[in-house]
Amino acid sequence: MVRRKIYIDYMQIVKNNPSIQNPIDFHDWARGNYAIAMSILVRKQVEGGSIGIRKLVNEIKSTPQDLNLSWYESLYSKGIRPFAESTFITLAGGIPHISEGVLMADIKCLENIYSRVGQYASKKIAHNTGFKFTQLPTYNDLDEAILELERIGLRYIQLLSGNGINTLEPVWQYDWTNIFKEKWIKQMVT
């Protein structure tokens, strides 16, 4: 989410400053690099390979009874456990262990993300197989895929750690845009 946030902020800087919008070469380069990098990251999460959310969901699906209310409540102190129960039941699909319905819905969503973005990253960016796409992914497809991955990721962060965060977007302790505020071409003295 760090890269997405930087990209969104950067595009807003460009949009708000017409004097830096042309020539567009650098902006096209930045957009292209963002799309490539994020498509590869999406692919890594949804392909189901060595590391990624798809692999995690598949592993949980093999023994869903292990991700259960009793275990989840053990993450909390006794006074908070009643709140933990309602959170777990909501996230897990209304039963005392994660439901197959929740897992299958997340797997289906991950498969859709792969077909929209991950497959392009695999067959065109990573390997350039010559596969002919009938429809190329758009920046909107990429952004929707990233947000869906965040939504699914947040569910499993909550279920596995008890950490109730609501976004993976960073909160900077400094202004990362300061690099754009520094005059970097000094007046030439002749």
FIKEFI-175994 format. One record per residue (C-alpha): residue number from 0; residue in one letter; chain; x, y, z. Coordinates in pm, 1 decimal. Layout:
BEGIN
+-----+------+-------+----------+----------+----------+
!  nr ! rest ! kette !        x !        y !        z !
+-----+------+-------+----------+----------+----------+
! NUM !    A !     A !        X !        Y !        Z !
...
+-----+------+-------+----------+----------+----------+
REM end
This chain:
BEGIN
+-----+------+-------+----------+----------+----------+
!  nr ! rest ! kette !        x !        y !        z !
+-----+------+-------+----------+----------+----------+
!   0 !    M !     A !      0.0 !      0.0 !      0.0 !
!   1 !    V !     A !    303.0 !    227.6 !     37.4 !
!   2 !    R !     A !    362.5 !    228.2 !   -337.5 !
!   3 !    R !     A !     -5.2 !    288.0 !   -410.7 !
!   4 !    K !     A !    -15.4 !    581.6 !   -169.3 !
!   5 !    I !     A !    299.4 !    735.9 !   -319.6 !
!   6 !    Y !     A !    157.3 !    690.2 !   -670.1 !
!   7 !    I !     A !   -177.0 !    847.1 !   -578.4 !
!   8 !    D !     A !     -5.8 !   1140.2 !   -406.0 !
!   9 !    Y !     A !    233.7 !   1186.2 !   -698.7 !
!  10 !    M !     A !    -50.6 !   1187.3 !   -952.9 !
!  11 !    Q !     A !   -237.0 !   1443.0 !   -738.4 !
!  12 !    I !     A !     73.7 !   1665.8 !   -732.2 !
!  13 !    V !     A !     88.9 !   1650.8 !  -1112.0 !
!  14 !    K !     A !   -284.3 !   1712.9 !  -1148.5 !
!  15 !    N !     A !   -269.8 !   2015.9 !   -916.0 !
!  16 !    N !     A !     28.1 !   2171.3 !  -1095.3 !
!  17 !    P !     A !    -38.4 !   2231.0 !  -1466.8 !
!  18 !    S !     A !    309.5 !   2378.4 !  -1513.5 !
!  19 !    I !     A !    469.9 !   2036.3 !  -1453.1 !
!  20 !    Q !     A !    227.1 !   1830.5 !  -1662.7 !
!  21 !    N !     A !    425.9 !   1866.6 !  -1985.2 !
!  22 !    P !     A !    630.9 !   1719.2 !  -2127.0 !
!  23 !    I !     A !    470.4 !   1394.6 !  -2015.4 !
!  24 !    D !     A !    768.7 !   1163.8 !  -2065.7 !
!  25 !    F !     A !    861.6 !   1137.0 !  -1697.9 !
!  26 !    H !     A !    497.8 !   1097.2 !  -1590.4 !
!  27 !    D !     A !    443.8 !    819.9 !  -1847.2 !
!  28 !    W !     A !    759.3 !    649.6 !  -1721.5 !
!  29 !    A !     A !    644.0 !    677.1 !  -1358.2 !
!  30 !    R !     A !    296.2 !    545.1 !  -1443.1 !
!  31 !    G !     A !    442.1 !    255.2 !  -1641.6 !
!  32 !    N !     A !    682.5 !    158.7 !  -1364.7 !
!  33 !    Y !     A !    405.3 !    175.9 !  -1107.4 !
!  34 !    A !     A !    179.6 !    -46.2 !  -1320.3 !
!  35 !    I !     A !    454.4 !   -302.8 !  -1378.0 !
!  36 !    A !     A !    570.8 !   -313.2 !  -1016.2 !
!  37 !    M !     A !    221.1 !   -335.7 !   -870.7 !
!  38 !    S !     A !    107.7 !   -594.9 !  -1125.4 !
!  39 !    I !     A !    400.6 !   -816.1 !  -1025.5 !
!  40 !    L !     A !    317.8 !   -767.7 !   -656.0 !
!  41 !    V !     A !    -46.9 !   -856.7 !   -721.9 !
!  42 !    R !     A !     65.4 !  -1165.1 !   -915.9 !
!  43 !    K !     A !    285.0 !  -1276.6 !   -626.3 !
!  44 !    Q !     A !     -9.6 !  -1254.8 !   -386.2 !
!  45 !    V !     A !   -266.3 !  -1433.3 !   -603.7 !
!  46 !    E !     A !    -75.1 !  -1702.5 !   -792.5 !
!  47 !    G !     A !    -58.8 !  -1933.1 !   -493.1 !
!  48 !    G !     A !    314.7 !  -1993.1 !   -515.3 !
!  49 !    S !     A !    566.1 !  -1988.3 !   -236.0 !
!  50 !    I !     A !    443.2 !  -1681.7 !    -47.0 !
!  51 !    G !     A !    118.4 !  -1494.2 !    -79.4 !
!  52 !    I !     A !   -233.0 !  -1450.7 !     42.2 !
!  53 !    R !     A !   -363.7 !  -1715.4 !   -198.6 !
!  54 !    K !     A !   -134.7 !  -1976.8 !    -43.1 !
!  55 !    L !     A !   -240.2 !  -1868.6 !    306.4 !
!  56 !    V !     A !   -612.0 !  -1899.0 !    226.4 !
!  57 !    N !     A !   -556.0 !  -2239.4 !     63.6 !
!  58 !    E !     A !   -367.4 !  -2361.6 !    372.2 !
!  59 !    I !     A !   -645.7 !  -2241.2 !    602.9 !
!  60 !    K !     A !   -900.8 !  -2410.5 !    374.9 !
!  61 !    S !     A !   -725.9 !  -2745.0 !    427.5 !
!  62 !    T !     A !   -801.1 !  -2732.1 !    805.0 !
!  63 !    P !     A !  -1060.9 !  -2458.4 !    863.2 !
!  64 !    Q !     A !  -1153.9 !  -2597.1 !   1206.2 !
!  65 !    D !     A !   -808.5 !  -2487.9 !   1330.8 !
!  66 !    L !     A !   -901.1 !  -2122.5 !   1282.2 !
!  67 !    N !     A !  -1170.5 !  -2123.6 !   1545.7 !
!  68 !    L !     A !  -1334.3 !  -1901.3 !   1805.6 !
!  69 !    S !     A !  -1164.1 !  -2066.4 !   2101.0 !
!  70 !    W !     A !   -819.5 !  -2006.4 !   1954.9 !
!  71 !    Y !     A !   -911.6 !  -1652.2 !   1849.1 !
!  72 !    E !     A !  -1038.2 !  -1564.2 !   2197.1 !
!  73 !    S !     A !   -707.3 !  -1681.2 !   2342.7 !
!  74 !    L !     A !   -545.1 !  -1382.0 !   2170.4 !
!  75 !    Y !     A !   -735.2 !  -1148.0 !   2403.5 !
!  76 !    S !     A !   -749.6 !  -1083.4 !   2776.1 !
!  77 !    K !     A !  -1058.9 !  -1216.5 !   2955.4 !
!  78 !    G !     A !  -1232.0 !   -878.6 !   2975.9 !
!  79 !    I !     A !  -1219.0 !   -826.4 !   2600.1 !
!  80 !    R !     A !  -1320.6 !  -1176.6 !   2492.6 !
!  81 !    P !     A !  -1693.9 !  -1097.4 !   2448.9 !
!  82 !    F !     A !  -1598.7 !   -836.3 !   2189.5 !
!  83 !    A !     A !  -1358.1 !  -1081.2 !   2029.5 !
!  84 !    E !     A !  -1637.4 !  -1335.0 !   1988.2 !
!  85 !    S !     A !  -1861.8 !  -1100.3 !   1789.8 !
!  86 !    T !     A !  -1569.3 !   -988.8 !   1572.1 !
!  87 !    F !     A !  -1466.8 !  -1346.4 !   1498.9 !
!  88 !    I !     A !  -1820.6 !  -1460.6 !   1417.2 !
!  89 !    T !     A !  -1858.0 !  -1169.5 !   1173.7 !
!  90 !    L !     A !  -1522.2 !  -1228.1 !   1002.6 !
!  91 !    A !     A !  -1550.6 !  -1607.4 !    997.3 !
!  92 !    G !     A !  -1894.3 !  -1628.3 !    840.2 !
!  93 !    G !     A !  -2126.1 !  -1668.8 !   1137.2 !
!  94 !    I !     A !  -1994.0 !  -1993.6 !   1282.3 !
!  95 !    P !     A !  -1735.5 !  -2081.7 !   1550.9 !
!  96 !    H !     A !  -1463.5 !  -2160.0 !   1295.0 !
!  97 !    I !     A !  -1390.9 !  -1998.9 !    963.0 !
!  98 !    S !     A !  -1658.3 !  -2105.3 !    718.4 !
!  99 !    E !     A !  -1596.9 !  -2271.4 !    387.3 !
! 100 !    G !     A !  -1818.3 !  -2003.9 !    234.1 !
! 101 !    V !     A !  -1585.3 !  -1724.3 !    346.0 !
! 102 !    L !     A !  -1279.3 !  -1914.1 !    227.4 !
! 103 !    M !     A !  -1434.4 !  -1998.4 !   -109.8 !
! 104 !    A !     A !  -1549.4 !  -1638.3 !   -160.8 !
! 105 !    D !     A !  -1196.3 !  -1514.8 !    -90.0 !
! 106 !    I !     A !  -1046.4 !  -1777.8 !   -322.9 !
! 107 !    K !     A !  -1292.1 !  -1680.0 !   -597.5 !
! 108 !    C !     A !  -1200.9 !  -1315.0 !   -549.5 !
! 109 !    L !     A !   -829.6 !  -1401.0 !   -570.6 !
! 110 !    E !     A !   -892.4 !  -1603.1 !   -887.9 !
! 111 !    N !     A !  -1074.1 !  -1304.5 !  -1039.0 !
! 112 !    I !     A !   -782.9 !  -1078.6 !   -947.9 !
! 113 !    Y !     A !   -546.5 !  -1325.1 !  -1115.1 !
! 114 !    S !     A !   -754.6 !  -1333.7 !  -1432.1 !
! 115 !    R !     A !   -775.8 !   -950.4 !  -1446.4 !
! 116 !    V !     A !   -420.8 !   -854.2 !  -1342.7 !
! 117 !    G !     A !   -205.7 !  -1147.2 !  -1230.6 !
! 118 !    Q !     A !   -228.8 !  -1341.2 !  -1554.6 !
! 119 !    Y !     A !   -114.9 !  -1034.1 !  -1750.8 !
! 120 !    A !     A !    175.7 !   -987.0 !  -1510.6 !
! 121 !    S !     A !    273.1 !  -1351.6 !  -1549.1 !
! 122 !    K !     A !    228.2 !  -1396.6 !  -1922.7 !
! 123 !    K !     A !    331.3 !  -1051.8 !  -2046.0 !
! 124 !    I !     A !    548.1 !   -871.8 !  -1789.8 !
! 125 !    A !     A !    736.6 !  -1155.5 !  -1619.4 !
! 126 !    H !     A !    769.6 !  -1400.8 !  -1908.5 !
! 127 !    N !     A !    640.6 !  -1231.3 !  -2227.7 !
! 128 !    T !     A !    499.0 !  -1560.4 !  -2353.7 !
! 129 !    G !     A !    333.2 !  -1410.9 !  -2659.6 !
! 130 !    F !     A !     -9.0 !  -1485.6 !  -2513.1 !
! 131 !    K !     A !   -270.1 !  -1272.2 !  -2691.1 !
! 132 !    F !     A !   -496.7 !  -1091.1 !  -2448.2 !
! 133 !    T !     A !   -844.4 !  -1001.5 !  -2565.1 !
! 134 !    Q !     A !   -859.2 !   -726.8 !  -2304.3 !
! 135 !    L !     A !   -566.8 !   -563.3 !  -2127.4 !
! 136 !    P !     A !   -596.7 !   -467.8 !  -1759.8 !
! 137 !    T !     A !   -655.4 !   -100.1 !  -1691.8 !
! 138 !    Y !     A !   -521.0 !    117.9 !  -1412.2 !
! 139 !    N !     A !   -868.5 !     87.6 !  -1259.9 !
! 140 !    D !     A !   -844.8 !   -294.3 !  -1273.4 !
! 141 !    L !     A !   -507.3 !   -273.7 !  -1099.8 !
! 142 !    D !     A !   -636.7 !    -38.4 !   -831.7 !
! 143 !    E !     A !   -944.3 !   -253.5 !   -767.2 !
! 144 !    A !     A !   -720.1 !   -560.8 !   -739.7 !
! 145 !    I !     A !   -497.5 !   -386.3 !   -484.7 !
! 146 !    L !     A !   -798.0 !   -278.1 !   -276.8 !
! 147 !    E !     A !   -946.2 !   -629.9 !   -287.3 !
! 148 !    L !     A !   -614.0 !   -774.6 !   -173.5 !
! 149 !    E !     A !   -611.6 !   -523.2 !    110.6 !
! 150 !    R !     A !   -966.7 !   -620.8 !    212.2 !
! 151 !    I !     A !   -885.4 !   -992.0 !    214.0 !
! 152 !    G !     A !   -549.5 !   -933.5 !    381.2 !
! 153 !    L !     A !   -709.8 !   -732.0 !    659.4 !
! 154 !    R !     A !   -953.6 !  -1017.7 !    729.6 !
! 155 !    Y !     A !   -670.7 !  -1267.0 !    782.3 !
! 156 !    I !     A !   -454.5 !  -1023.2 !    976.9 !
! 157 !    Q !     A !   -749.3 !   -979.4 !   1213.7 !
! 158 !    L !     A !   -829.0 !  -1350.6 !   1230.9 !
! 159 !    L !     A !   -469.1 !  -1463.8 !   1283.2 !
! 160 !    S !     A !   -338.0 !  -1190.2 !   1509.7 !
! 161 !    G !     A !   -637.8 !  -1017.1 !   1663.5 !
! 162 !    N !     A !   -499.1 !   -690.3 !   1525.4 !
! 163 !    G !     A !   -800.8 !   -484.7 !   1424.2 !
! 164 !    I !     A !   -643.3 !   -245.1 !   1177.0 !
! 165 !    N !     A !   -868.5 !   -109.1 !    904.7 !
! 166 !    T !     A !   -613.3 !    -18.7 !    637.6 !
! 167 !    L !     A !   -271.6 !   -119.4 !    514.8 !
! 168 !    E !     A !   -204.6 !    234.4 !    396.6 !
! 169 !    P !     A !     97.4 !    384.9 !    569.9 !
! 170 !    V !     A !     91.0 !    676.1 !    810.5 !
! 171 !    W !     A !    410.9 !    866.7 !    749.5 !
! 172 !    Q !     A !    587.8 !   1032.6 !   1038.2 !
! 173 !    Y !     A !    734.7 !   1282.3 !    792.0 !
! 174 !    D !     A !    633.5 !   1444.9 !    463.3 !
! 175 !    W !     A !    762.8 !   1216.1 !    191.0 !
! 176 !    T !     A !    676.5 !   1480.2 !    -71.1 !
! 177 !    N !     A !    954.1 !   1706.9 !     58.1 !
! 178 !    I !     A !   1172.3 !   1583.0 !   -227.8 !
! 179 !    F !     A !    945.2 !   1778.7 !   -463.5 !
! 180 !    K !     A !    975.4 !   2095.6 !   -258.1 !
! 181 !    E !     A !   1353.1 !   2122.4 !   -281.5 !
! 182 !    K !     A !   1500.1 !   2330.5 !   -560.6 !
! 183 !    W !     A !   1740.7 !   2082.9 !   -714.5 !
! 184 !    I !     A !   1872.6 !   2269.4 !  -1017.3 !
! 185 !    K !     A !   2089.6 !   2549.8 !   -886.8 !
! 186 !    Q !     A !   2127.6 !   2867.7 !  -1089.4 !
! 187 !    M !     A !   2426.4 !   2823.4 !  -1315.0 !
! 188 !    V !     A !   2700.2 !   3079.6 !  -1272.3 !
! 189 !    T !     A !   2892.3 !   3159.9 !  -1588.4 !
+-----+------+-------+----------+----------+----------+
REM end
